[in-house]
């Protein structure tokens, strides 16, 4: 009998890909939205990287090492079990694409019916943990009007971030001067922490994403309520 690979084994293999040299298809390219935003923020051009396929059939809640939130409190990802979750990997000193992605999440939230909105969670995780301390993440949340009740900004070790990025298929690489190239991806987790869907790009139409989130909000134990 062939046993399925454990998440630990899958993550170990995927982390090797994150550490590998850039592939030809990973050569950073500016999207139209990113190029427009870079024009608005001269000197802070942001480049995207092609993402990998997310790990299927495994819950991110198997990654049980505690993180720290913007208040400095410890938090395990599994504490979000039972709620659909939208996840964004970003870095706080980005002045071009990351704020657009955060705003995209806020626009999605505005599209969710009030009766379902309280069931949805948002998770923002920095892949620049040296700079994005919990204190700086708290300041970032305040500056961007982020609701701390249903939104969590998390700080972790480089290894923690690398493991989670591998599961989500997000690639990132420091480019110097505190800037990063990375996959511009919003990930939707189901109630058990498995990847239900992902959406690449910035400033894209929000309505189809919101509708997919609403569909996941209507799902209980993997079965949609219709």
Helices and strands as residue ranges (DSSP letters): H 7-19, G 24-26, H 32-40, G 60-62, E 67-69, E 74-75, G 77-80, E 85-90, H 97-111, H 114-117, E 121-126, H 134-143, E 151-155, H 158-168, E 172-176, E 179-182, E 185-189, E 195-200, H 207-217, E 219-220, E 223-224
